[in-house]
Amino acid sequence: MERPVAASGWLVEKTGIAPATFNKAFSRLEELGIVKELTKKKRNRLSRHTDYIEILSRGTENPDR
């Protein structure tokens, strides 16, 4: 919730888990559609929590569209 869009290094630091463990867990969360990787990089990836972003965006649509 602190950062719905975050860098993988920051997430590893915040969680305190090993990078390899993080990458395995992240891959599973991505398969489940919970997070989405945005940069398509091997390092310094950015990701977003898809449902959280959608929830935060509700009601912010332009009514003229």
C-alpha angles and dihedrals in degrees: 000000000000092000118012087184111045144161117247092236091056091049092050090050094047095047096040093220126132116271091241091053091047092051092051092048092044091052090053092048088050091051088053092050093242095119133020125211109225107187106047090220131135092224135031091019121179119217138179134210098238101201093043092053090048092050092048090049096054112117094015096095118121105257091210092068 
